[in-house]
C-alpha cells in the first residue's frame, strides 16, 4: 500500500472529503483518477474533466504508485 503522505502531489485533511487523499489544492480524490483510468479515460480527458488537477500532479501520483507497487513485488 502506498504511503501517500510521502507524495507531494496529494494531501489529506479530515475536514475535506472525510480525510481521503486528494490532489493537493483540490477536492478531487486520487481514487477518482484510478477509477477513471480503469474505465478507459485518458490523462488528457481527466485534466479536462477536473481542471484544478495539473498534469504534473497526475504524473507524480502515477509514478509514486508505480514505485510503491515495485517495492511490494519481490523480483
Secondary structure, 3 states (H helix, E strand, C coil): CCCHHHCCCEECCCCCHHHCCEECCCCCEHHHHHHHHHCCCCHHHHHHHCCCCCHHHHHHHHHHHHHHHHHHCCC
